[in-house]
Amino acid sequence: MTLSEKFIRKPVMTMLVMVVVLLFGMAAYFALPISDLPVVDYPVITVSVFYPGASPETMAKTVASPLENQFTQIPGLNTIISDNTEGQTKIYLTFGLERNVDLAAPDVQAAIQRATANLPIDLPAPPSYTKTNPSDSPIMYLTVNSDTLTPGQLYDFGNRVIGQRISMIDGVSQVQTYGAKTAVRVQVDPNKMAAYQIGIGDVAKAVTTGTVTIPGGSLNGEVRAFAIEPQGQLLMAKDYEPLIITYRNNAPIRLRDIGKCIDSIDNDVVNLDYVKVGEGIRSGTIIVAISREAGSNTVTLAKDIRETVARLQKEIPGSVHLVIFHDKSEFIVSSVNDVKLTILIALLLVILIIFLFLGRLSDTIIPSVTLPLSIIATFIVMYVFHFSLDNLSLMGLILSVGFVVDDAIVVLENTVRLVEQGMKPLAAAIQSAREITFTIISMTLSLAVIFVPLVFMGGTVGRIFREFSVTVVMAILCSGIISLTLTPMMCARMLKEKGKTKETRLQKFTTGFLGRVIHGYGTSLKWTLKRPLVTLVVWIFCFVGTIMLFVSLPSHCFLKATAVLLWAVHWCRWAPLQKKCGSSKTTLTR
């Protein structure tokens, strides 16, 4: 007893198995995350250093170079890219795809520690690093503006209140606030400095030493102890003006004697304005950019962020306006919905073509069930492998629509042939399964193995196309399994014995149309077989011309490989069936 015979003789068991596959597949479909492309965790670490007031050349020489010298000693490092701007340096460290970014982070921290001795001693903060990929753009941008707060106060509010609240969401890796920080600007008069013989270094030293926070210790009494808290950190511009820079003629020279201090922001040359139709221009706007963690789902995370933003809008002061400026998930959902619609249209068109050629609705149902069931079963595999519903995986399903129906059609046509020879449907289904099982297996495996090399392709392209290839392979395998279990059982129960059904008008039209096509093909085939030399010359000419055009075609090597892959798919798709038909001398057309 073959595998198919067991499922043919036990239809209740077969239906229960398929219902379980259907339910689990639908559950897996709704549990799959949605993304634009397959998730590829690039091992990239970004090192950031801030040195306010330094020029890009100074940042490159005094900050970037010492760090780069230490980073080159890290094993598995592929590239180092430094971006030096005024007062800021960002170094992007890219590792091989096989390197775990979590294991590379301690090496980066150790390299930063070794380079600390060669960095400027007056850095406001030590270098920091994040495991955020710079090529992965933020998934959402928020705009924050206010009618009453200054730009500096608005930045502090957005960074401390909004940014910290969103950073607590599971899946958020980084929240960046773009705006101007609150700062005190010291503007000195060069003429007065020259008169007092004071250099800019003296002013910088006085400001630095006059705004330090130091521990004051404690004052111990007989019964109580008092903590001393020196007010060394200056916050307002008026607090800076009394700072003593130096002494001349035993008299102190204070900061207000050579200039003035202004409550301002650290960058007053950039201004962000928010413009909305009907609301006018809002000045002093800040931008909050939200990035996701590697592996987190963009659509789900964006939903959580929108819920948090809705709660924040109710909690923040009425003078502060928080608006979602850009949401990447909207584009992802729209593009994925378009691909889903394409799959549905492809399914309907394939079923329509099957109906036009079979001519009977009951016969069309048999292979038509294989199509959605094979795709639904593929969702289970995608869920197990932690795939997502993205453009590439769905494109693989679209490509599979034309593959998964072939096995069921072959089983149906071979069973119909035996029924037309006088066998009962049950016996015909069992006999057909015995004849066609090896052909179905060989067709399925030969077609699936074509996409296996894509699974083991290395590099970034291999990571991206892995979901595509595995999805196609699993859909083909699921189609083969269903064609050997459910399809024969349906043929045994739904086909009618010979003589009990009338030929429909559509069957008569299809039979006549195909008869004319076969007659024309037979005439051309006879003419070709009588002139083998002409056929050989034409074949050689086409073969050589194809190779020459293929080599000279200015295209990417991946496109050429795709062309070879499609040719191999076409050959492996029909070669086993042609071999089977040639050996058994059977005809699988109606």
C-alpha positions in Angstrom: 0.0 0.0 0.0 1.4 3.3 -1.1 1.3 6.6 0.9 -1.4 8.0 -1.4 -3.6 4.8 -1.1 -3.8 5.3 2.7 -5.1 8.8 2.3 -7.5 7.7 -0.5 -9.1 4.9 1.5 -9.4 7.1 4.7 -11.0 10.4 3.5 -12.0 11.4 7.0 -8.4 11.2 8.3 -7.3 13.1 5.2 -9.8 15.9 5.7 -8.9 16.2 9.4 -5.2 16.5 8.6 -5.9 19.2 6.0 -8.2 21.1 8.3 -5.4 21.1 11.0 -3.0 22.4 8.4 -5.5 25.1 7.4 -6.1 26.3 10.9 -2.4 26.3 11.9 -1.5 28.1 8.6 -4.1 30.8 9.2 -2.9 31.3 12.8 0.7 31.5 11.5 -0.3 34.1 8.9 -1.8 36.4 11.4 1.2 35.9 13.8 3.8 36.7 11.1 5.3 40.2 11.4 5.1 42.7 8.5 8.2 44.3 7.1 9.3 45.9 3.8 12.4 43.6 3.4 13.8 40.6 5.2 15.4 41.5 8.5 19.2 41.4 8.2 21.1 42.2 11.3 24.1 44.1 10.1 27.0 44.0 12.6 27.6 47.7 12.8 28.8 49.7 15.8 28.7 53.5 15.8 31.1 55.4 18.1 30.2 59.0 18.9 32.5 61.7 20.4 31.5 65.3 21.2 34.0 68.1 21.5 32.1 71.4 21.3 33.9 74.2 19.5 36.5 72.0 17.7 36.8 72.3 13.9 36.4 69.2 11.7 40.2 69.2 11.2 40.8 69.2 14.9 38.3 66.4 15.4 40.0 64.3 12.7 43.5 64.7 14.1 42.9 64.7 17.9 39.9 62.4 18.2 39.3 60.2 15.1 42.9 59.2 14.5 43.7 57.8 18.0 40.5 55.9 18.0 41.0 54.5 14.5 44.5 53.3 15.4 43.0 51.2 18.2 40.0 50.0 16.2 42.2 48.5 13.5 43.4 45.9 16.0 39.9 44.4 16.5 39.5 41.0 14.7 36.8 40.6 12.1 36.6 44.3 11.3 35.8 45.0 7.7 35.6 48.8 7.3 36.0 52.0 9.3 34.2 55.1 8.2 34.8 58.4 10.0 32.5 61.4 9.8 34.0 64.5 11.3 32.0 67.7 11.7 32.2 70.7 13.9 32.4 69.5 17.5 31.4 65.9 16.6 33.0 62.7 15.3 31.1 59.6 14.3 33.0 56.4 13.5 31.1 53.5 11.9 32.6 50.1 12.4 31.4 47.4 10.1 32.1 43.7 10.9 31.6 40.6 8.8 28.1 39.2 8.7 29.3 36.1 10.6 30.4 38.2 13.5 28.0 38.7 16.4 27.6 42.4 17.2 27.1 41.6 20.8 30.4 39.8 21.0 32.2 42.7 19.1 30.9 45.4 21.5 33.4 44.4 24.3 36.3 44.6 21.8 35.2 48.1 20.8 34.9 49.2 24.4 38.4 47.9 25.1 39.8 49.8 22.1 38.1 53.0 23.4 39.8 52.5 26.8 43.2 52.1 25.1 42.8 55.3 23.1 41.6 57.4 26.1 45.2 58.4 27.0 45.7 60.0 23.5 42.3 61.9 23.4 41.9 65.5 24.5 41.7 65.7 28.3 38.9 68.3 28.2 36.3 66.2 26.4 32.9 66.9 28.0 32.1 63.2 28.0 34.0 60.0 27.0 33.4 58.3 23.7 30.2 56.3 23.5 29.0 53.5 21.2 25.7 52.2 20.0 24.8 49.0 18.0 22.6 51.0 15.6 23.0 50.4 11.9 23.4 53.9 10.2 21.9 52.6 6.9 18.7 51.6 8.8 16.8 54.9 8.8 14.5 55.8 11.7 11.0 54.3 11.4 9.2 57.4 12.7 9.8 61.2 13.0 8.0 63.4 15.5 7.8 67.2 15.5 7.6 69.1 18.7 6.9 72.9 18.8 5.6 75.3 21.3 4.1 78.8 21.5 5.7 79.7 24.8 8.9 77.7 25.3 12.3 78.8 24.0 14.2 76.6 21.5 16.5 75.5 24.3 13.7 74.7 26.7 11.8 72.9 24.0 14.9 70.7 23.3 15.2 69.8 27.0 11.5 69.0 27.1 11.6 66.8 24.0 14.8 65.1 25.1 13.9 64.4 28.7 10.2 63.9 28.7 9.3 62.7 25.2 12.5 61.0 24.3 12.9 59.1 27.5 9.3 58.0 27.5 9.6 56.6 24.0 12.9 54.9 24.7 11.1 52.7 27.3 9.1 51.0 24.5 10.2 47.5 23.9 11.9 47.4 20.4 13.2 51.0 20.3 17.0 51.1 20.1 17.7 54.8 19.9 15.8 58.1 20.1 17.6 61.1 18.6 16.5 64.7 19.3 17.5 67.2 16.6 17.4 70.8 17.8 19.5 73.2 19.8 20.5 72.6 23.4 20.3 75.3 26.0 23.7 77.0 26.4 25.3 80.2 27.7 27.2 82.2 25.1 30.2 84.3 26.2 30.9 87.1 23.8 34.2 89.0 24.4 35.5 92.2 23.0 38.9 91.7 21.4 39.9 95.4 22.0 39.2 95.1 25.7 41.1 91.8 25.8 44.1 93.4 24.2 44.0 96.3 26.6 44.1 94.0 29.6 46.5 91.6 27.8 44.2 88.7 28.2 44.2 85.8 25.7 41.2 83.6 24.7 42.8 80.7 26.6 42.6 82.6 29.8 38.9 83.2 29.2 38.3 79.5 28.4 40.2 78.4 31.5 38.2 80.7 33.8 34.9 79.5 32.4 36.0 75.8 32.8 37.3 76.1 36.3 34.4 78.3 37.4 31.6 75.9 36.5 32.8 72.6 38.1 30.7 70.5 40.4 32.9 69.3 43.3 32.1 67.4 46.5 32.0 69.7 49.5 32.2 67.0 52.2 30.3 67.4 55.5 30.3 69.5 58.6 30.2 67.3 61.7 28.8 68.6 65.0 28.2 67.1 68.3 24.7 65.8 67.6 24.2 66.5 63.8 26.2 66.3 60.6 25.5 68.7 57.7 26.3 67.9 54.1 28.1 70.7 52.2 26.8 71.2 48.7 28.8 73.9 46.9 26.9 75.6 44.1 29.7 75.3 41.6 27.6 74.6 38.5 26.5 77.8 36.9 23.2 77.7 34.9 22.3 81.3 34.0 24.2 83.9 32.0 24.1 86.4 34.9 26.0 83.9 37.0 29.0 83.8 34.6 29.6 87.5 34.5 31.2 87.8 38.0 33.8 85.1 37.1 37.4 86.4 37.7 39.7 85.8 34.7 42.9 87.3 36.1 44.3 90.2 38.1 45.8 93.4 36.9 47.4 95.9 39.3 46.0 93.8 42.2 42.5 94.3 40.8 40.3 91.4 39.5 39.3 91.4 35.9 35.9 89.9 35.6 34.2 88.4 32.6 31.7 91.3 32.4 34.6 93.7 32.1 35.7 92.3 28.7 32.4 91.1 27.3 28.9 89.9 28.0 27.1 86.6 28.6 23.8 85.6 26.9 21.3 82.9 27.6 21.1 81.2 24.2 21.5 77.8 22.5 24.6 75.9 21.4 23.8 76.3 17.7 22.1 79.5 16.7 22.8 79.2 12.9 20.2 76.5 12.3 16.4 77.0 12.7 13.7 74.4 12.2 10.3 75.6 11.2 7.1 73.4 11.0 4.6 74.4 8.3 1.1 73.0 8.0 -1.6 74.1 5.7 -4.1 76.2 7.6 -1.9 76.6 10.7 0.8 78.8 9.5 4.5 78.6 10.4 5.7 77.3 13.8 9.3 78.4 14.6 11.6 76.7 17.1 10.6 73.2 16.1 12.6 70.1 17.2 12.6 66.7 15.5 12.5 63.4 17.5 13.8 60.5 15.3 13.0 56.9 16.5 15.0 53.9 15.4 14.2 50.3 16.0 16.3 47.4 17.4 17.7 44.8 15.1 15.1 42.0 14.7 12.1 44.0 15.9 9.0 44.4 13.7 8.6 47.8 12.2 4.8 47.8 11.9 4.2 46.5 15.5 6.7 48.9 16.9 5.1 51.8 15.1 1.7 50.9 16.5 3.2 50.9 20.0 4.8 54.3 19.4 1.6 55.8 18.1 -0.3 54.6 21.2 2.4 56.2 23.4 2.3 59.4 21.5 -1.5 59.5 21.9 -1.0 59.2 25.7 1.7 61.9 25.7 -0.5 64.3 23.8 -2.9 64.2 26.7 -0.3 64.5 29.4 2.0 67.3 28.1 1.2 71.0 28.5 -1.3 72.5 26.1 1.3 74.9 24.7 3.5 72.0 23.4 2.3 70.5 20.2 3.4 66.9 19.4 2.8 65.6 15.8 3.8 62.4 14.0 5.6 63.8 11.0 6.6 60.6 9.2 5.7 57.0 9.8 7.6 54.3 7.8 5.1 51.6 8.7 2.4 53.2 6.5 4.5 52.7 3.4 5.3 49.1 4.4 1.7 48.2 5.0 0.6 49.7 1.7 3.3 47.9 -0.3 2.6 44.6 1.4 -1.1 45.0 0.8 -0.4 45.5 -2.9 1.6 42.3 -3.1 -1.2 40.4 -1.3 -3.6 41.7 -3.9 -1.3 40.5 -6.6 -1.2 37.0 -5.0 -5.0 36.9 -5.0 -5.3 38.0 -8.6 -2.7 35.4 -9.6 -4.7 32.7 -7.8 -7.9 33.7 -9.5 -6.3 33.8 -12.9 -4.7 30.3 -12.5 -8.0 28.9 -11.4 -9.8 30.5 -14.3 -7.3 29.0 -16.8 -7.7 25.6 -15.2 -11.5 25.9 -15.6 -11.3 27.0 -19.2 -9.2 23.9 -20.1 -10.9 21.3 -17.9 -14.4 22.6 -18.7 -16.1 21.3 -15.6 -16.5 23.0 -12.3 -16.2 19.8 -10.2 -13.0 18.9 -11.9 -11.6 22.4 -11.4 -12.2 22.3 -7.7 -9.7 19.5 -7.2 -6.5 21.3 -8.4 -7.8 24.7 -7.2 -7.8 23.5 -3.6 -4.1 22.7 -3.8 -3.2 26.3 -4.6 -4.4 28.1 -1.4 -3.7 25.1 0.8 -0.1 24.9 -0.3 0.4 28.6 0.3 -1.3 28.5 3.7 0.9 25.5 4.7 3.9 27.6 3.7 3.0 30.2 6.3 3.6 27.6 9.0 7.1 27.1 7.8 7.7 30.8 7.6 6.5 31.2 11.2 8.8 28.4 12.4 11.8 30.0 10.6 11.0 33.5 12.0 10.3 35.0 8.6 8.2 38.0 7.9 5.5 39.0 5.4 7.7 41.3 3.3 8.0 42.1 -0.4 10.5 39.3 -1.1 8.8 36.5 0.8 5.4 37.4 -0.8 7.1 37.6 -4.2 8.3 34.1 -3.6 4.7 33.1 -3.0 3.6 34.8 -6.2 6.2 32.9 -8.1 5.1 29.7 -6.4 1.5 30.1 -7.7 2.5 28.9 -11.1 4.4 25.9 -9.6 2.2 24.5 -7.0 -0.7 23.7 -9.3 1.3 21.5 -11.7 1.5 18.5 -9.5 -2.3 18.4 -8.8 -3.1 18.8 -12.5 -0.8 15.9 -13.4 -2.5 13.7 -10.8 -6.0 14.8 -12.0 -5.3 14.2 -15.7 -3.8 10.8 -15.2 -6.8 9.8 -13.0 -9.2 11.1 -15.6 -7.4 9.1 -18.3 -8.0 5.9 -16.3 -11.6 6.7 -15.6 -12.2 7.3 -19.3 -10.7 3.9 -20.0 -13.5 2.3 -17.9 -12.1 2.2 -14.3 -14.1 3.3 -11.3 -12.9 6.6 -9.7 -11.6 4.9 -6.5 -9.7 2.2 -8.4 -8.5 4.8 -10.9 -7.2 7.1 -8.2 -5.3 4.3 -6.6 -3.8 3.1 -9.9 -3.0 6.7 -10.9 -1.2 7.2 -7.6 1.0 4.1 -8.2 1.8 5.3 -11.7 2.5 8.9 -11.0 4.0 9.1 -7.5 7.6 8.8 -8.7 6.9 11.5 -11.3 5.4 13.9 -8.8 8.3 13.4 -6.4 10.9 13.9 -9.1 9.1 17.0 -10.4 8.9 18.5 -6.9 12.5 17.8 -5.9 14.0 18.8 -9.3 12.1 22.1 -9.1 12.8 22.8 -5.5 16.6 22.0 -5.7 17.0 24.9 -8.2 16.4 27.4 -5.4 18.5 25.7 -2.8 21.8 27.5 -3.9 20.1 30.8 -3.0 19.7 29.5 0.6 23.5 29.1 1.0 24.4 32.3 -0.9 26.8 34.4 1.3 27.0 38.1 1.8 24.2 40.7 2.2 22.4 39.5 -1.0 22.3 36.0 0.3 20.8 37.1 3.6 18.2 39.1 1.8 17.2 36.4 -0.7 17.2 33.6 1.9 13.6 34.2 2.8 12.6 34.3 -0.8 14.3 31.0 -1.7 13.2 29.1 1.4 9.6 30.3 0.9 9.6 29.0 -2.7 11.1 25.7 -1.8 8.7 25.1 1.0 5.7 26.0 -1.1 6.8 23.6 -3.8 7.3 20.8 -1.2 4.0 21.5 0.4 2.4 21.3 -3.1 4.0 17.9 -3.7 2.8 16.5 -0.4 -0.8 17.8 -0.9 -0.8 16.4 -4.5 0.0 12.9 -3.2 -2.5 13.0 -0.3 -5.5 15.3 -0.7 -5.7 15.4 -4.5 -6.0 11.6 -5.1 -8.6 11.4 -2.4 -10.7 14.2 -4.0 -10.3 12.5 -7.4 -11.6 9.3 -5.9 -14.7 11.0 -4.4 -15.5 13.8 -6.9 -14.9 12.2 -10.3 -17.8 10.4 -12.0 -17.7 7.1 -13.8 -17.6 7.0 -17.6 -21.0 7.5 -19.1 -22.6 9.2 -16.1 -21.6 12.7 -17.1 -22.3 14.7 -20.2 -19.7 16.7 -22.0 -20.3 20.4 -21.4 -20.3 23.1 -24.0 -17.0 24.5 -22.7 -15.5 21.0 -22.9 -16.6 20.6 -26.5 -15.2 24.1 -27.4 -11.9 23.3 -25.6 -11.6 19.9 -27.2 -12.2 21.4 -30.6 -9.8 24.2 -30.1 -7.0 22.0 -28.7 -7.7 19.5 -31.5 -6.9 22.2 -34.1 -3.8 23.3 -32.2 -2.6 19.7 -32.0 -3.3 19.2 -35.7 -1.3 22.3 -36.6 1.5 21.2 -34.3 1.5 17.7 -35.8 1.8 19.1 -39.3 4.8 21.4 -38.4 6.4 18.5 -36.5 6.2 16.2 -39.5 7.7 18.8 -41.7 10.6 19.3 -39.2 11.3 15.6 -38.8 11.6 15.1 -42.6 14.3 17.8 -42.7 16.7 17.0 -39.8 19.7 18.9 -41.3 17.7 22.2 -41.4 16.6 21.6 -37.8 20.2 21.0 -36.7 21.5 24.1 -38.4 18.8 26.3 -37.0 19.4 24.8 -33.5 23.1 25.5 -33.7 22.6 29.0 -34.9 20.1 29.8 -32.1 22.4 28.2 -29.5 25.5 30.1 -30.6 23.6 33.3 -31.0 22.1 33.0 -27.5 25.5 32.5 -26.0 27.0 35.5 -27.8 24.2 37.8 -26.9 24.2 36.5 -23.3 27.9 37.2 -22.9 27.8 40.6 -24.6 24.7 41.8 -22.7 25.6 44.6 -20.3 24.0 43.3 -17.2 24.8 42.5 -13.6 26.1 39.0 -12.9 23.2 38.3 -10.6 20.7 39.0 -13.5 22.6 36.5 -15.6 22.5 34.0 -12.9 18.8 34.6 -12.6 18.3 33.9 -16.3 20.2 30.6 -16.0 18.1 29.8 -12.9 14.8 30.4 -14.8 16.0 28.2 -17.7 16.9 25.5 -15.3 13.5 25.8 -13.6 11.8 25.4 -16.9 13.8 22.3 -17.8 13.5 20.6 -14.5 9.8 21.4 -14.3 8.9 19.3 -17.4 11.8 16.9 -17.9 10.6 14.3 -15.3 7.1 14.4 -16.7 8.3 14.0 -20.3 10.4 11.1 -19.3 7.5 9.5 -17.5 5.1 10.0 -20.4 7.6 8.7 -22.9 8.3 5.5 -20.9 4.7 4.7 -20.2 3.3 5.8 -23.5 0.4 7.7 -21.8 -1.3 10.9 -22.7 -2.0 13.4 -19.9 -4.3 15.7 -21.9 -8.1 15.6 -22.2 
